[in-house]
Amino acid sequence: MLSKTIFDFSLTYPQPINSLYTMAFAGKWETETQEGYEEFCKLVGIPDDIIAKGRDYKLITEVVQNGNEFSWSQLYPTNKSVTNKFVIDQECDMETIGGKKFKATVTMEGGKLSTEFPKYHHTSEISGGKLIETSTVGSVVLKRTSKKI
């Protein structure tokens, strides 16, 4: 008879992050919808002309994953690409779209990647086969949903 633990796929810490959840992030994604875009962008100080360019832009996100290591690239409407490389639960150097460099630690809990940017909190998760990115500053929330391409 098989042991019950063979079928226990729980993700209790400190189990290795190399799991079903993190593998789901890998791939290329394109924005389908975004909610709260304009209000969020204004609050974090993005200029109006850049906000206008990004309003209907299909942001491309490419995620490469090797175990706990991630490379997360995004191509923005200004044709600027930003790539952040990180290892889960380790401090790393990151960069904002505006070129501001900062130190952060990306964590994972319940299948959600989470980190603090200089002006907002950001989470990423896979739900229903979609990449859901949520950025929050105060009560303002930007929610971007992307499909795999």
Salt bridges, closest charged atoms under 4 A:
GLU30 OE1 - LYS147 NZ 3.89
GLU32 OE1 - LYS130 NZ 2.81
GLU38 OE2 - LYS42 NZ 3.91
GLU38 OE1 - ARG55 NH2 2.90
ASP93 OD1 - LYS103 NZ 2.63
GLU95 OE2 - LYS80 NZ 3.68
GLU95 OE1 - LYS101 NZ 3.43
GLU116 OE2 - HIS121 ND1 2.46
GLU125 OE2 - LYS112 NZ 3.68
GLU133 OE2 - HIS122 NE2 3.44
